[in-house]
Amino acid sequence: MAAQHSVARVGAVPSAARPGWFKTSTRILGRDWPIGWLFFLPTGLLLFGLIGYPFARALFLSFFNVVGVREGAFVGFQNYANLWSDDFFRRSIVTTTSFTFFSEVFKFSLGLCAALLLHNLPRWGSVLGGIVLLPYIIPEIVRALAWRILLDPLFGALNYMLVNVLHVTSKGPSWLADTGTALPSVITVNVWSGIPFFVILLLAGLKSIDREVYEAAAVDGANAWRRFLHVTLPGLRYVIIVAVLLSTIFTFNGFTLTYLLTGGGPGGATRVYAILAYEYAIQALRTSAGVAVAMTVAPFLFLLILVLGRYMMRREDMAYSSADEGAAWRALMTVLWPVRMLVRGVTAVFWAINGAGEAAFSAIAHSLRRPGQTPLLGRATSRKVGVVTLYVLIAVVLIFEVFPFYFIFVTAFKSTLQIQQIQSMFWPSPWTLEHFVFLFTQLPFATWYANTILVAGVSTLVSLFAASLGAYALVRLKWRGTSPLSTAVLVAYLMPPALMFIPLYAILNQLRLINTPGALMVTYPTVVLPFATWLMMGYYRSIPEEL
């Protein structure tokens, strides 16, 4: 202990030796402000250069008539006014809203069901859970490729099963090329890729609920449904809010998966707002119009980020009251009063329907079971039936999540003739390495792979270096400004890509980095750095300060 104190005295400057201006600055800016700003400087510079400046640049361009990279005359709010008379923009907002709403409903519902199944499995829960998470850990290009092959009207496995196996129809539909099925198909793919995100968060939340609470509820006579409503859902309240808000923001901003599947077609049936912004700014060179599209939806996204930040930045070891709420939050709640009343009304209707349903089922069960009659199945048999049912249901989830990968795997080992003639759909006959030989001998695959390793390595190292220092400064050091800067990191993490890629493209074009690995090394940290900083902040908070 004495040695530790001696080390501290050697490294510290005696307070009497410090100049007066330093004491004043410490009192105003916080005890650790010099080292705090020094640690946060790399993160701050990168966030400003890669996110802050492009955002300010985008806002600036939206008030001018910009064609390509040439800035024209100042037009004020004319670009925004023109959007509301643009039928393409109005349709894109409707499409984006429908795409987001239905995707979130199914992702949350199926994700919650899958998490409950995995949580209650007696064996192999971790292994099967890892398989369910497979779609979440692969690049979006692989997801899109798998489903484009699966949904192909001529060579896809889905139509083959409908026509030749199940004999449901004589001709399979063009899932991604028909205006009636394109959007539902894209929603299905988005749900498939988004279920693992909910499974990860909800499964962690389920493990944090004390089993003694379930046991106490069971002793009080609560059945499985009531335990779910009154124990599970309240225990998952925080996780559900954060997961739904995060997923909603990511889905609303989604561009890559939809663009790779349909390109916004057919006939604009899947043209979400991000694709419209890309078409205006990059393809049609109407830069200011494309920026205005992204800027118009930004207030809605910032509203979601504000609500999300309130929950994500709360500390679980502190109590909060209405007096702790800031003026901005109280104003937001006032604006959202109609929405809050609507949610409360829907909740009241749900509980009324649930009460009536429980009463009806209880009455039916009592009428079917005579007094003194023994149950049809014994307790041991019922438990075995329940376990078998769990494994059957999780098998259905696994088939839904894994089948696209199985199909793309076996397709890789088929010859071109097998694919064209639709021979042996679900198993190569014979197995061949034809496509692998072509990949390694006729294409520069080694160069592509080296570029991937280089870009990923540089982006990760730069982001981790800056994030580890910046997160430590925000969480562990005492200096003024940590709260707004932490919020800025969250906002940067959730910044709409459609808002960023247009000014970033113009900046990279001016720097002559287009179509170079350097462009990727510069732009990838826009996603990696905020995420890494937020992740490291959570890690530092989990370490006791006494250590």
NUKE-530521 format. One record per residue: residue in one letter; x, y, z of N, C-alpha, C in turn. Coordinates in steps of 0.001 Angstrom, whole numbers, plus 500000, padded with zeros to 6 digits. Example, Ala and Ser with C-alpha at 12.3 -4.5 7.8 and 13.67 -1.06 7.14 Angstrom:
<atoms>
A513190494310507800512300495500507800513200496700507800
S512850497750507080513670498940507140512900500030507870
</atoms>
This chain:
<atoms>
M500837498788500000500000500000500000500862501247500000
A501920501227500820502811502393500868503500502601499540
A503864501494498890504509501615497576503578502250496574
Q502277501885496630501315502470495692501196503970495906
H501177504409497179501066505832497452502300506579496970
S503485505946497127504710506597496668504732506748495162
V504215505710494456504140505809493000503199506921492588
A502039507020493275501085508072492947501686509439493170
R502488509607494252503078510922494528504122511280493486
V504852510266492987505865510546491972505230511022490686
G504085510383490275503457510713489001502582511945489061
A502214512402490250501305513521490361502057514805490637
V501508515908490169502084517226490422501428517794491661
P502205518217492682501601518784493889500696519953493546
S499535520007494240498559521037493933499130522433494128
A500061522594495108500634523927495340501525524362494191
A502085523354493423502985523688492314502252523974491019
R500954523683490960500211523913489738499909525397489559
P499977525894488330499668527315488121498204527610488382
G497899528884488618496530529267488938495553529011487819
W495991529209486559495076528982485443494670527516485342
F495600526599485737495266525178485676494214524820486721
K494347525403487910493346525151488941491976525650488488
T491961526841487880490684527400487404490082526533486308
S490930526098485357490426525255484264489930523910484787
T490605523377485807490159522116486385488810522257487059
R488619523390487732487343523628488392486217523787487372
I486517524362486211485488524610485192485297523392484282
L486387522811483807486327521750482796486397520345483371
G486679520207484660486760518884485253488173518513485619
R488301517542486533489599517173487074490551516634486011
D490030515816485077490895515115484118490793515683482710
W490438516967482575490160517466481225491368517401480271
P492624517632480699493713517546479709493873516141479126
I493942515137480024494112513769479526492847513264478855
G491678513766479314490414513367478693490333513807477235
W490641515061476979490605515548475599491704514910474755
L492866514647475384493949514002474642493549512599474203
F492909511845475095492462510499474749491338510525473712
F490452511505473830489306511543472915489660512170471567
L490823512807471471491175513527470244491148512656468991
P491783511449468967491698510630467742490265510284467355
T489449509903468357488043509589468061487312510818467547
G487532511965468210486851513189467794487222513613466387
L488508513528466055488942513921464711488344513010463650
L488349511705463916487797510767462936486284510920462809
L485583511083463932484132511256463862483769512536463126
F484520513616463389484222514870462695484575514768461215
G485747514189460924486172514134459535485364513181458688
L484943512052459265484256511028458486482734511114458575
I482210511751459629480766511797459823480261513224459984
G480899513990460886480426515345461151480525516252459940
Y481704516291459308481871517149458141481005516713456963
P480960515406456627480037515007455543478582515363455836
F478155515248457103476777515628457435476560517123457220
A477490517962457700477369519401457492477440519741456007
R478276519019455289478384519242453848477085518869453137
A476464517776453558475195517370452963474116518410453225
L474061518895454459473076519932454779473307521173453937
F474556521544453724474891522711452903474457522501451451
L474741521329450899474409521064449502472913521035449250
S472124520698450275470676520603450077470033521950449797
F470753523053450055470209524391449815470709524995448513
F471399524197447709471927524675446436471468523748445311
N471592524229444105471299523411442928472606522760442493
V472812521517442911474072520814442675473833519706441661
V474607519731440589474548518700439555475905518005439525
G475911516728439859477182516024439955477980516586441109
V479172517124440800480006517769441820480065519276441625
R479271519796440691479278521238440414478168521927441207
E478544522899442007477583523640442810477022524807441994
G475674524890441991475016525962441271474532527051442212
A473425527636441852472894528767442597472223528319443888
F472153529253444841471458529014446103469948529003445844
V469261527946446295467821527821446033467019527723447330
G467679527815448471466963527772449739466305526418449971
F465009526471450309464260525243450614463550524677449377
Q463936525127448193463245524686446989463405523184446751
N464585522636447062464785521188446885463841520383447764
Y463598520877448983462682520182449891461240520347449433
A460900521536448955459531521767448489459213520905447275
N460206520729446399459969519924445201459692518459445530
L460248517975446639460068516571446977458610516225447238
W457885517115447904456509516796448291455553516796447113
S455999517321445973455219517192444749455759516097443845
D456768515379444341457406514292443589456733512971443960
D456086512350442984455387511094443245456354509982443622
F457560509997443058458553508960443408458923509048444888
F459077510273445392459434510440446798458302509978447709
R457074510365447392455939509971448234455793508447448244
R455955507815447098455844506366447035456980505694447806
S458162506287447748459295505694448470459081505763449976
I458468506829450471458197506938451906457168505892452321
V456128505713451508455119504693451810455750503304451783
T456573503039450779457229501731450669458172501484451839
T458945502503452207459868502363453330459125502094454625
T458011502814454833457226502625456054456634501218456110
S456062500762455005455494499409454969456576498360455172
F457692498528454492458806497595454613459292497510456060
T459433498670456714459924498702458098458914498104459062
F457644498490458924456626498039459874456465496525459849
F456249495960458683456019494515458609457289493725458946
S458444494257458576459688493577458934459854493508460443
E459574494623461136459762494648462585458748493763463297
V457521493750462826456503492907463460456919491445463406
F457351490984462240457705489567462099459060489254462730
K460016490170462633461314489916463251461199489805464760
F460447490712465365460287490658466817459511489410467240
S458406489119466559457575487975466944458341486668466800
L458941486452465639459676485204465419460954485143466250
G461610486293466423462816486317467251462521485986468698
L461396486519469225461002486210470603460663484728470747
C459937484184469779459599482751469828460856481887469784
A461795482228468889463035481451468786463857481555470068
A463909482749470662464662482922471906464042482104473039
L462716482103473130462041481305474161462298479812473963
L462263479357472719462534477947472444463953477567472852
L464925478388472442466321478084472768466567478147474278
H465896479081474947466093479246476386465569478044477169
N464552477399476648463924476297477370464385474921476915
L465301474865475939465812473565475513466657472946476614
P466434471658476929467244471026477979468674470741477536
R468879470481476226470211470173475716470419470825474349
W471696471020474014472102471517472696471608472934472412
G471228473647473452470726475003473237471775475932472657
S473009475859473159474067476746472672474462476413471237
V474510475119470912474886474720469548473812475143468549
L472569474841468859471484475216467957471342476727467873
G471592477423468982471554478886468946472618479458468033
G473808478861468046474855479313467135474477479132465679
I473777478043465368473334477814463990472280478843463588
V471373479172464505470340480165464211470959481522463907
L472096481832464530472733483136464348473522483238463047
L473598482168462281474429482150461069474123483295460101
P472856483608459780472609484690458826473097486059459283
Y473277486232460598473649487550461119475140487832460980
I475965486794460839477403486987460856478020486962459464
I477219486868458434477754486838457070477446488164456384
P478228488549455357477996489817454664476649489831453947
E476124491035453758474830491175453099474882490699451654
I476031490803451002476137490338449625475901488835449558
V476359488093450579476144486643450607474670486338450874
R474054487093451779472623486912452032471819487139450758
A472110488240450083471362488557448866471589487508447793
L472835487052447644473147486032446634472396484744446927
A472370484336448196471680483100448554470206483160448184
W469568484282448484468128484380448221467816484654446761
R468708485318446046468478485490444598468495484135443897
I469396483251444339469428481906443760468196481116444191
L467823481232445451466692480473445976465379480897445323
L465226482215445042463978482747444504463991482885442986
D465026482389442344465082482468440877463872481742440277
P463148482394439349461920481769438824462161480497438025
L463356480338437435463632479162436606464471478115437338
F465522478551438028466475477612438618466411477596440144
G465486478337440740465431478427442189464772477219442835
A465196476946444088464677475779444802463233475975445256
L462843477220445545461487477448446051460435477091445005
N460595477577443793459640477234442731459697475754442384
Y460873475165442456460995473725442185460160472929443183
M460218473321444461459442472615445469457944472821445260
L457539474049444911456117474327444721455550473581443517
V456343473465442455455848472873441209456050471359441184
N457255470894441501457596469486441302457467468611442544
V457521469201443713457454468422444947456071468486445571
L455604469712445825454302469897446470453148469963445471
H453445470232444189452429470314443131451334471334443479
V451771472460444054450833473524444421450414474317443198
T451318474519442263451042475310441074451795474698439902
S451329475021438711451986474500437510453169475363437079
K453213476622437545454299477528437190454591478428438377
G455831478444438803456202479255439953456233480730439616
P455914481592440573455907483041440324457319483599440226
S457424484781439640458694485513439597458750486374440862
W459299485828441916459197486429443245459746487843443290
L460885488092442672461528489400442746461267490271441528
A460540489754440555460294490504439326458833490853439132
D457980490493440061456556490793439977456208491858441023
T455423492857440627455106493958441545454293493497442751
G453588492379442620452770491908443726453533491091444749
T454652490501444354455405489631445267456786490174445622
A457244491225444951458610491708445178458797492228446603
L457910493125447052458059493685448395457887492623449480
P456858491760449416456792490681450424458023489781450417
S458603489541449246459803488702449179460987489384449862
V461148490679449607462244491414450245462029491485451753
I460782491659452193460478491662453629460836490308454245
T460516489220453539460845487884454037462347487711454214
V463122488170453237464581488067453336465095488914454495
N464529490111454655464945490984455757464605490367457107
V463436489739457203463056489049458445464009487891458715
W464321487126457688465247485993457830466604486451458359
S467112487563457841468430488036458268468373488784459588
G467180489255460013467074490040461239466674489261462472
I466148488059462296465755487250463455466933487008464401
P468140486669463916469248486428464854469559487620465752
F469387488847465256469637490032466091468731490033467314
F467450489757467120466521489693468242466813488497469137
V467212487379468541467515486189469340468680486473470293
I469723487138469804470887487436470640470478488271471855
L469766489375471619469419490294472706468378489691473646
L467343489072473070466274488538473914466743487325474713
L467604486516474119468124485357474858468975485811476045
A469764486856475842470539487407476966469611487968478034
G468531488628477614467574489142478582466868488042479352
L466520486956478678465866485835479357466773485202480402
K468060485117480110468983484511481070469172485377482308
S468869486668482187469045487562483336467842487565484275
I466731486948483882465542486891484739465713485770485760
D465523486101487019465714485130488105464655484033488024
R465101482772488073464166481646488000463254481582489226
E463697482161490322462859482142491515461559482915491297
V461594483908490423460374484663490121459367483765489412
Y459841482939488484458951481993487803458383480982488803
E459249480500489692458792479512490656457746480096491600
A457952481340492013456965481983492887455639482172492166
A455701482545490870454468482713490099453743481378489925
A454509480309489711453893478986489569453226478553490869
V453862478850491996453271478504493288451956479254493493
D451891480486492981450665481284493115449570480847492147
G449862479832491313448841479299490419448877479851489010
A449907480624488659449998481178487309450418480096486319
N449676479967485238450046479007484206451157479587483326
A451563478827482302452683479248481458452387480568480757
W451139480745480268450781481974479564450852483185480488
R450345483034481713450377484149482654451799484455483117
R452622483426483258454023483674483611454723484432482496
F454362484121481242454945484837480110454525486311480136
L453248486577480380452751487949480357453234488780481535
H453276488174482709453514488947483926454928488820484483
V455740487892483940457121487754484396458100487984483245
T457901487239482149458865487312481042458856488673480365
L457688489114479908457632490387479191458073491579480048
P457614491716481295458154492825482111459664492721482334
G460183491504482460461623491339482628462417491693481385
L461759491626480222462421491936478948462104493342478448
R461423494148479257460944495453478784462079496315478215
Y463154496461478982464280497282478526464896496702477257
V465118495400477233465739494754476068464846494905474837
I463537494727475010462609494832473878462630496241473292
I462592497253474148462589498635473658463858498940472877
V464999498577473444466271498853472769466378498068471463
A466017496777471494466133495944470295465216496431469184
V463965496762469521463017497210468504463442498553467918
L463884499475468758464307500783468251465545500651467368
L466539499890467822467734499686467000467389499042465661
S466602497987465710466237497284464483465406498165463565
T464527498987464139463714499892463325464592500893462586
I465577501443463293466473502409462650467280501744461542
F467823500560461819468610499859460803467744499471459600
T466528499004459856465650498590458762465201499790457933
F464833500879458609464395502079457887465512502629457010
N466755502512457473467899503002456708468433501977455717
G467838500788455677468372499706454857468484500063453389
F469606499711452799469844499981451376470400498759450666
T471456498171451230472240497164450514471412495953450133
L470720495341451099470006494094450839468912494288449790
T468126495349449939467051495604448977467608495912447592
Y468672496705447546469247497075446252469841495867445544
L470502494982446290471096493793445678470032492810445206
L468880492772445877467828491836445490467025492330444304
T466629493588444314465706494084443283466159495372442610
G467116496090443203467498497381442651466412498430442763
G465422498199443617464309499130443757463109498800442899
G463249497849441986462146497463441114461340496320441713
P460457495756440920460064496193439568459069497354439628
G459253498324438767458353499478438716458323500277440000
G459434500276440744459493501032441990458794500372443153
A458432499091443034457691498411444100458517498251445365
T459839498214445250460698498072446421461661499251446557
R461318500378445957462202501548446016462019502261447344
V462846501906448323462833502580449614463548503924449472
Y463448504768450499463951506139450364465467506161450123
A466220505206450701467667505178450512468026504899449050
I467269504020448403467520503734446993467161504947446140
L466073505642446470465706506847445733466792507908445853
A467340508098447049468419509061447232469633508684446385
Y469942507395446326471058506930445509470789507163444016
E469586506873443576469260507063442165469335508529441773
Y468822509402442616468865510827442304470303511355442300
A471073511038443352472373511670443541473472511038442689
I473495509717442602474606509029441935474282508705440482
Q473109508128440249472783507713438883472325508879438020
A471460509745438553470951510881437773471766512149437973
L472778512119438866473653513264439148472898514468439710
R471719514240440272470957515302440947471335515268442431
T472542515733442721473105515596444062472245516274445115
S471838517503444869471055518245445867469709517582446122
A469081517024445079467800516339445273467986515078446099
G469065514330445826469325513119446604469602513423448063
V470370514489448333470643514883449707469358515317450396
A468493516048449679467229516500450268466345515324450653
V466369514247449862465589513043450212466044512495451559
A467364512371451740467886511838452996467647512799454156
M467797514093453913467611515083454975466155515174455424
T465230514902454532463823515007454886463414513970455928
V463979512782455857463630511724456816464522511762458040
A465570512605458035466492512648459163465818513029460481
P464883514012460520464240514342461809463533513158462454
F462879512320461659462221511138462211463241510183462819
L464359510001462127465384509099462637466028509656463897
F466264510964463941466848511567465133465883511471466311
L464594511483466042463608511284467105463744509885467703
L463876508881466841464083507515467327465399507393468082
I466440508060467589467738508004468256467661508644469634
L466897509733469760466738510389471049466078509453472055
V465007508774471632464331507827472522465260506660472858
L465967506155471853466883505039472078467997505432473028
G468568506617472833469651507070473688469237507202475134
R467977507579475366467495507704476747467582506367477470
Y467273505275476767467307503959477398468718503372477423
M469479503567476354470800502948476278471810503612477203
M471608504896477529472572505626478345472185505656479813
R471067505007480177470702504919481584471584503909482301
R471901504224483529472652503286484357471675502516485228
E471846501181485256470911500343485987471063500481487500
D472209501008487956472432501121489392471950502450489959
M471256503243489179470774504536489629469270504611489454
A468602505278490371467158505468490298466869506794489606
Y465777506844488858465404508042488113463974508419488464
S463727509706488420462384510230488629462071511227487537
S460840511716487519460446512677486488461243513968486586
A461760514273487801462554515491487963463889515402487237
D464370514174486971465640513990486272465509514148484767
E464294514236484243464083514334482805464369515753482345
G465104515869481261465438517177480736464265517838480043
A464466519115479719463407519865479057463109519300477674
A464167518840476981463963518287475638463107517031475686
W463374516179476692462589514948476793461134515244477137
R460909516190478064459533516543478430458790517145477238
A459489517952476444458857518519475245458517517424474246
L459420516451474099459160515345473177457960514531473622
M457859514254474913456723513505475422455414514265475221
T455471515593475300454272516394475040453838516273473588
V454810516315472686454501516189471252453946514804470948
L454485513798471626454068512419471358452883511979472210
W452195512910472842451070512558473698449997511757472951
P449609512121471716448609511287471010449095509850470790
V450375509692470474450912508345470259450885507556471566
R451245508191472655451231507529473954449822507088474332
M448832507959474063447452507605474368446980506438473495
L447424506432472229447050505335471339447635504016471835
V448905504044472270449547502830472782448824502339474030
R448473503264474914447756502869476127446390502275475791
G445709502833474792444418502288474387444539500897473819
V445557500695472954445778499363472379446118498365473480
T446929498794474450447291497912475561446062497525476385
A445191498515476641443975498222477410443077497239476663
V442972497408475345442165496483474552442765495081474598
F444098494992474516444751493684474576444448492976475889
W444581493698477015444330493064478306442874492658478455
A441959493447477876440547493065477940440296491792477134
I440863491725475915440703490522475095441370489324475757
N442563489546476327443272488458476995442468487927478179
G441878488826478974441069488383480106439872487569479670
A439200488046478610438043487303478104438465485950477543
G439597485903476845440083484644476291440462483649477368
E441145484120478408441509483222479494440274482669480198
A439274483526480393438043483063481044437340482012480189
A437308482241478872436647481295477978437375479951477963
F438706479987477839439467478728477839439334477999479162
S439333478731480257439175478101481563437820477414481683
A436765478085481186435435477488481243435361476232480381
I435973476276479189435961475105478311436722473952478951
A437879474250479575438668473197480206437915472548481360
H437209473350482156436451472798483278435265471959482792
S434672472387481679433519471629481177433932470287480579
L435132470216480018435595468981479399436184467999480419
R436598468518481551437220467652482556436259467444483728
R435926466206483964435000465893485047435725465917486403
P435006466207487462435624466222488795436188464851489154
G437430464839489628438081463596490029438690462816488892
Q438519463287487651439072462573486505440582462766486442
T441309461721486198442769461820486093443143462405484737
P444245463160484662444681463728483391444954462650482350
L444732463006481090444940462061480001446397461627479932
L447307462563480167448737462264480155449318462519481532
G450177461639481988450833461837483262451844462961483195
R452368463345484367453298464468484404454569464157483623
A455111462974483761456330462614483036456094462588481531
T454946462003481148454635461958479713454429463345479148
S453757464200479888453531465575479432454860466309479246
R455787466065480184457090466719480075457826466237478822
K457757464928478532458426464408477334457800464970476065
V456469465060476042455789465627474874456195467084474688
G456311467816475801456717469214475708458115469370475158
V459047468515475591460422468585475103460484468263473611
V459755467220473201459725466866471771459162468022470950
T458114468653471456457525469790470751458524470930470613
L459299471193471673460319472240471609461316471959470491
Y461797470718470425462798470391469403462201470430467994
V460945470050467853460299470123466534460179471583466080
L459766472441466990459606473858466639460951474509466332
I461976474215467123463286474803466844463857474237465547
A463470473003465182463897472447463897463300473231462735
V462047473662462885461425474487461849462180475803461692
V462558476421462817463330477669462770464675477432462097
L465325476324462428466630476024461841466529475808460335
I465505475126459894465328474899458453465161476230457733
F464345477123458308464126478439457704465414479250457625
E466258479163458668467467479968458715468622479359457921
V468670478024457834469849477367457265469646476950455808
F468406476715455383468173476161454056468794477002452935
P468706478352452962469364479109451888470852478832451782
F471527478622452918472959478325452882473215476926452330
Y472369475996452684472529474648452149472379474656450629
F471390475393450146471140475406448709472297476054447955
I472817477159448477473924477818447784475195476971447879
F475342476190448964476503475314449106476480474208448058
V475357473520447913475302472417446948475339472947445519
T474818474156445285474860474733443937476294475005443507
A477160475369444475478554475656444143479268474425443595
F478793473227443924479445471993443480478723471347442299
K477796472071441689477135471570440486477818472130439247
S477735471401438167478244471911436898477250472899436310
T477704473711435390476811474670434735475665473958434026
L475939472796433427474900472041432735473843471547433725
Q474259471081434914473289470638435921472351471773436325
I472906472961436499472093474105436909471113474484435808
Q471578474526434567470723474939433452469618473927433179
Q469916472667433338468921471629433076468095471257434309
I468357471929435424467633471708436692467645470221437038
Q468846469656437039469006468242437395469440468118438859
S468815467214439580469192466955440969469265468266441751
M468104468848441999468017470183442586468715470279443933
F468563469293444782469038469416446159470307468619446449
W470917468067445387472143467293445598472933467226444290
P474207467633444274474985467571443036475150466140442552
S474972465953441261475132464618440690475708464756439270
P477010464629439094478032464346440117478544465656440744
W479337465505441807479993466650442422481123467112441505
T481297468418441402482341468948440537482941470212441145
L484224470450440853484921471663441304485083472655440162
E484218472548439159484329473375437961484370474871438286
H483462475320439144483379476756439438484549477215440304
F485054476356441187486207476730442003487459476845441148
V487624475926440182488763476003439270488714477291438461
F487525477647437982487372478885437219487698480101438098
L487276480057439349487501481181440253488979481420440496
F489742480343440714491148480498441085492073480610439874
T491630480202438693492512480223437520492160481309436521
Q490888481687436423490465482648435408490138484029435974
L490040484136437266489685485416437899490751485807438914
P490953487126439153491968487571440131491460487475441568
F491060486248441966490491486078443296491505486393444390
A492775486042444187493805486309445194493930487805445456
T493846488606444390493900490067444567492695490567445331
W491532490055444996490321490469445715490433490119447195
Y490918488935447489491017488503448880492046489336449641
A493164489645448978494187490477449617493649491871449907
N492888492426448962492279493741449197491322493701450384
T490559492614450482489618492479451602490357492456452933
I491425491652453012492205491561454249492829492911454591
L493362493593453588494016494886453807493032495927454321
V491892496057453633490900497060454034490334496749455414
A489988495479455641489434495095456937490442495308458051
G491694494946457807492711495097458840492978496542459198
V493164497384458184493442498807458447492248499468459137
S491040499224458645489851499841459235489670499406460684
T489886498128460955489710497612462321490761498163463269
L492034498186462842493090498680463715492904500155464034
V492603500953463029492396502390463257491206502618464190
S490125501900463946488914502092464755489140501632466192
L489800500477466382490030499984467736490971500895468518
F492000501404467868492929502305468559492208503558469041
A491462504181468145490750505404468521489633505112469512
A488903504000469311487757503692470168488188503361471584
S489285502625471757489721502251473107490099503484473920
L490773504443473298491134505664474008489913506550474246
G489113506748473197487958507625473329486932507104474318
A486666505808474297485686505238475223486169505342476663
Y487466505118476879487999505246478237487848506676478744
A488110507641477881487976509044478280486530509384478628
L485576508845477885484163509163478118483614508481479366
V484151507315479722483567506529480813484325506695482124
R485642506719482083486421506644483310487005507985483771
L487229508921482869487838510190483254486775511226483576
K487111512137484477486181513161484942486484514480484235
W485654514830483275485821516091482571484486516488481944
R484295517770481782483030518284481292482875518007479801
G481705517534479430481404517277478028481244515814477692
T481423514922478658481335513494478354479917513090477936
S478895513688478568477519513286478244477136513653476812
P477317514927476365476971515233474962477835514489473959
L479104514255474300479962513518473369479551512059473274
S479104511477474396478595510098474348477356510016473470
T476488511016473588475304511061472721475712511209471259
A476753512026471005477224512215469636477744510912469050
V478402510093469867478884508791469391477713507907468986
L476646507903469809475463507102469479474811507603468197
V474698508926468049474109509497466838474953509129465618
A476275509187465770477159508827464657476998507367464270
Y476804506489465279476624505067465005475354504800464218
L474314505596464479473015505373463848472742506358462713
M473754507078462269473577508044461189473109507336459919
P472074507857459244471564507205458030472635507105456948
P472916505909456444473907505781455363473541506596454132
A472232506717453843471809507504452680472192508960452817
L472368509413454067472761510796454312474258510978454177
M475006509882454309476456509974454359477124509672453020
F476578508706452244477351508258451089477394509309449989
I476402510220449935476415511228448868477541512234449078
P477634512905450245478776513825450422480107513083450490
L480138511861451042481387511107451065481863510795449648
Y480916510468448780481280510191447384481895511439446741
A481296512615447000481836513852446435483226514149446998
I483420513911448304484725514163448919485771513219448363
L485440511933448255486389510948447711486688511233446250
N485712511744445517485935512093444121486932513245444000
Q486818514223444906487758515343444900489158514895445303
L489238513887446189490538513363446609491096512318445644
R490365512050444553490784511068443539490989509671444145
L490065509284445037490138507972445678489068507005445189
I488225507442444252487165506564443754487784505341443083
N487195504157443361487652502885442800489069502525443248
T489404502864444485490690502488445063490461501882446446
P491369501006446911491232500492448283491267501589449337
G491958502691449033492018503795449983490654504371450303
A489766504389449307488417504895449553487694504044450589
L487881502738450518487240501854451499487875502008452877
M489181502186452929489841502379454216489380503657454894
V489016504655454105488546505923454666487093505827455108
T486266505141454343484827505139454618484394504062455618
Y485075502935455667484644501867456573484642502290458041
P485614503089458504485547503532459908484310504357460243
T483592504883459256482354505605459573481343504695460247
V481435503391459977480554502419460621481243501754461808
V482511501377461624483211500597462640483531501438463866
L483996502672463688484450503477464816483337503790465818
P482177504314465416481128504557466420480678503286467127
F480558502182466377480153500921466995481196500449468000
A482479500495467616483539500054468512483608500944469753
T483418502247469582483452503161470724482313502856471683
W481125502657471159479975502363472024480153501017472721
L480696500049472014480935498733472612481979498821473726
M483056499555473499484095499710474511483580500498475712
M482685501450475496482094502173476620481337501224477543
G480579500316476957479883499324477774480845498411478514
Y481946498069477862482933497192478522483591497913479694
Y483992499171479497484620499918480584483660500121481754
R482373500323481459481397500500482542481259499225483374
S481469498068482741481313496798483458482467496501484406
I483576497234484281484727497025485155484556497886486400
P484596497302487597484458498111488821485540499186488897
E485158500382489303486110501480489387487201501217490425
E486906500360491405487906500070492434489130499369491866
L488954498672490715490084497966490114490999498906489346
</atoms>
